Each structure stands twice: as structure tokens, then as C-alpha cells.
Amino acid sequence: MLDLNNISIAYDNKTVVSEVTFSLNSGEIGCLLGPSGCGKTSILRAIAGFEPVTQGEIALRGTQVASVDTHIAPDKRKVAVVFQDFALFPHLNVAQNIAFGLHHSSGKEKAQRVDELLALVGLPDIGERFTHALSGGQQQRVALARALAVRPDLLLLDEPFSSLDAELREDLAQDIRRILKQAGTSALLVTHDQHEAFAMADKIGVLKAGHLLQWATAYQLYHRPVDKFVAGFIGQGTLLPGQIIMADSADDIHIKTKLGVFSLTKEQITQFAGATNIDVLVRPDDIVHDDNSQNLALVMSRAFKGAHILYELALHDDPSATVLCLAPSHHDHALGERIGIRLDLKHLVMFNA
Ligand SMILES: Nc1ncnc2c1ncn2[C@@H]1O[C@H](COP(=O)(O)OP(=O)(O)OP(=O)(O)O)[C@@H](O)[C@H]1O
């Protein structure tokens, strides 16, 4: 439904988005995630038609809408945008805001569509209210209803939760996901907050300095990050130094770390051919706290999280070899204590050191 093929975007000849390629299927919710200035909004604006591309092409429902030679006007793309500040009209009431784009409908059709959308976003009785009298979360839903009113092929959401309280964000992200799925609308969201991305998106693209590093599900990004940047940006974890140990035959290669010795898959043997020093990604869920384990690790730091405590643990008392461990919070251990751990590592994610 949305295809970006090798697109670049520049301002005053300075390239800020480089050779980005990804696709979104019909009904899917995608998310562009990355630090400030990495080019997320520029990509969104190019899809909406507010910014030209300097290379590559963008297609919507199989029709090219942007390339170096093509530029279909924004209002011809069937794309709706929900902006960061919601951009609701203060002089119109909620119903009038939602009906704003429905130029070709009769009064009765408009009223019916407004009722439908207010029900969809869970605010059935506020059509007569003015937008300044609504909470941030309600304004967000009205902005969403207004964008969906015209039945866009694609909805673009630019940092839609950034002006809301942190506690509200994740709940609202899940609500909005449910509303979009119910309406069957394809959507692309921009955020720098991974929790919002996880709560809303089917596919997430991680961007760094204008480059799309990985376009994948949240599960794949967390468990199969393509590089150290994605590994560090998504979720928590530490990189544990390891050394490759060659045995007699070329397909019998192991890696030695302070957590033990692991064998490599055939694919990893090819990938790390010739390397000697490797970093192994260890996530907090790879390390299980077990009071009965003889394998002890030293508590270097701890962060109370309510239901859990996140421990940073040094292996063999070596502060350069630490792992994180999320333990139930009644396992309350002090700094400097040695606690038992067990490994629950399903697969090894490694990078060249
Ligand atoms: N109109 C413009 N003219 C010149 N440079 C621009 C313009 N808009 C954005 N940029 C630059 O392009 C780069 C990418 O900006 P963009 O807004 O796409 O990033 P972003 O990832 O959305 O950032 P943020 O999360 O801070 O909104 C930045 O270096 C920014 O300064």
C-alpha cells in the first residue's frame, strides 16, 4: 500500500535522508523511530507531499506519487496527517472540526459520519463542545476522528503523543492502535519513544542520521538487531566481551565469555570469519536471578521499578563484564552482595568488537 524505494531528501543541497527503502501493507501500522534530527519527520512530509525527494520514488496503492520527475499534490494523495499539536480549529466545535473535510457530503451524511467517528474514538457525547474545553487525550482523539473522516488510504501521525503526560501516552497509543485496526486504516507514525512504537506499530524502522538501519517487528528489533546502534536504541542490555576460540576444524568454532563458552551457528561462523574479539548482546531477560544457583554475580547497581528491580551485575567480580538482570522486587539485594544467576539465553546476538 505504501512503498518507499531508495528515497533521499535534501534541504539546500544537504542530504538529510539517504536511500531509504521500506513498505507498508494495507491495514498495517508502521513507525519511524530514531533520535531527534534523524530525518523521521522529513520522510513523513515527503510521503504527504510537502517535501520533494531528490532520489528514488514513493508509491501509494501501486501509483507513483513522488520521484525526481513526479510530484502529485498533497490533496490528491488520499493521505491524512495528524500533527503534533493536533491543529484543531478553536472557533469550531468538535462536530464541526470532524466534519471539516467532508465538503461533498449532505448535512445528514455529515452528521451521521461525525456520530460514527465519535463512537469509534470513544467520545460519543461531545460533538457540541469546543476543543479548548477538552483534555489533551480527548483533543488527540478528535484530531484522529477528523483525519479519519475523509477515509484516507493512509494516515500519518507526527509525534502524536508528545504533548501528553507520560502515563497517558502508552494507554492512548494502544487505544489508537485499536481504533485504526477497527477502521482498517493503514498508518505511519513518527516518534522517538520506543514504548509508543511498541504499543502501536506492526513494523518499526530505526533511523540514524538519515539512514534506515532496520525495518522489522518489535520482536525482531529486540532479539535480532542488525547492529550495535539498534541493539542500544531498542530495549536494555549490555555488550559482553568475548573471544573466538578456533578448534581443529573450521566449523567447530566457539566463543568464550565470562558467562561461559558458546558454540556458533554456521551462519555466525561465516559472518565472523577472521574475527578474534566479539561483543555478545545480553538482555535483562537472558539472565534469571536464582537464589539456588552456584553461579554468583556481584551487584554493581540497582534500580527499583516497582514490580521488579533491575540489577547490574559484574561477572567474576570484573566490572568490565556486566549483565543486567530483572528480578522480582521482593528479591531485594544490596550493592556489593553476590547473587545467584542462571542463563536463559535462547540465541546469541553478536557484533564485531
Ligand atoms: N526546512 C528545513 N530546512 C533545512 N533543514 C531542515 C528542515 N527541516 C529539517 N531540517 C534538518 O533536517 C534534519 C532532519 O530533520 P527532521 O525534522 O526530519 O528530523 P526528526 O527525526 O523528525 O527530528 P525531531 O525528532 O527532532 O523532530 C535535521 O538536521 C534538521 O535540522
The ligand as a Tripos MOL2 file, in Angstrom:
@<TRIPOS>MOLECULE
LIG
   31    33     1     0     0
SMALL
NO_CHARGES

@<TRIPOS>ATOM
      1 N1         13.0050   23.0160    6.3900 N.pl3     1 LIG1
      2 C1         14.2360   22.6490    6.6890 C.ar      1 LIG1
      3 N2         15.3160   23.3070    6.2130 N.ar      1 LIG1
      4 C2         16.5810   22.9370    6.4890 C.ar      1 LIG1
      5 N3         16.8940   21.8680    7.2770 N.ar      1 LIG1
      6 C3         15.8690   21.1640    7.7760 C.ar      1 LIG1
      7 C4         14.4960   21.4990    7.5280 C.ar      1 LIG1
      8 N4         13.7090   20.6050    8.1690 N.ar      1 LIG1
      9 C5         14.5470   19.7560    8.7880 C.ar      1 LIG1
     10 N5         15.8300   20.0710    8.5650 N.ar      1 LIG1
     11 C6         17.0140   19.3450    9.0590 C.3       1 LIG1
     12 O1         16.9240   18.0090    8.5580 O.3       1 LIG1
     13 C7         17.3400   17.0560    9.5330 C.3       1 LIG1
     14 C8         16.2050   16.0580    9.7880 C.3       1 LIG1
     15 O2         15.1120   16.7360   10.3830 O.3       1 LIG1
     16 P1         13.7380   16.0220   10.7240 P.3       1 LIG1
     17 O3         12.8090   17.0520   11.2720 O.co2     1 LIG1
     18 O4         13.2850   15.2430    9.5700 O.co2     1 LIG1
     19 O5         14.2190   15.0180   11.8820 O.3       1 LIG1
     20 P2         13.3660   14.2790   13.0050 P.3       1 LIG1
     21 O6         13.9900   12.9480   13.1560 O.co2     1 LIG1
     22 O7         11.9280   14.3280   12.6830 O.co2     1 LIG1
     23 O8         13.6940   15.1700   14.2720 O.3       1 LIG1
     24 P3         12.7750   15.5270   15.5470 P.3       1 LIG1
     25 O9         12.5160   14.2470   16.2560 O.co2     1 LIG1
     26 O10        13.6640   16.4690   16.3180 O.co2     1 LIG1
     27 O11        11.5410   16.1910   15.0020 O.co2     1 LIG1
     28 C9         17.7390   17.8650   10.7740 C.3       1 LIG1
     29 O12        19.1230   18.0280   10.7340 O.3       1 LIG1
     30 C10        17.0330   19.1910   10.5730 C.3       1 LIG1
     31 O13        17.7550   20.2260   11.1780 O.3       1 LIG1
@<TRIPOS>BOND
     1     1     2 1
     2     2     3 ar
     3     2     7 ar
     4     3     4 ar
     5     4     5 ar
     6     5     6 ar
     7     6     7 ar
     8     6    10 ar
     9     7     8 ar
    10     8     9 ar
    11     9    10 ar
    12    10    11 1
    13    11    12 1
    14    11    30 1
    15    12    13 1
    16    13    14 1
    17    13    28 1
    18    14    15 1
    19    15    16 1
    20    16    17 2
    21    16    18 1
    22    16    19 1
    23    19    20 1
    24    20    21 2
    25    20    22 1
    26    20    23 1
    27    23    24 1
    28    24    25 2
    29    24    26 1
    30    24    27 1
    31    28    29 1
    32    28    30 1
    33    30    31 1
@<TRIPOS>SUBSTRUCTURE
     1 LIG1         1 GROUP 0 **** ****
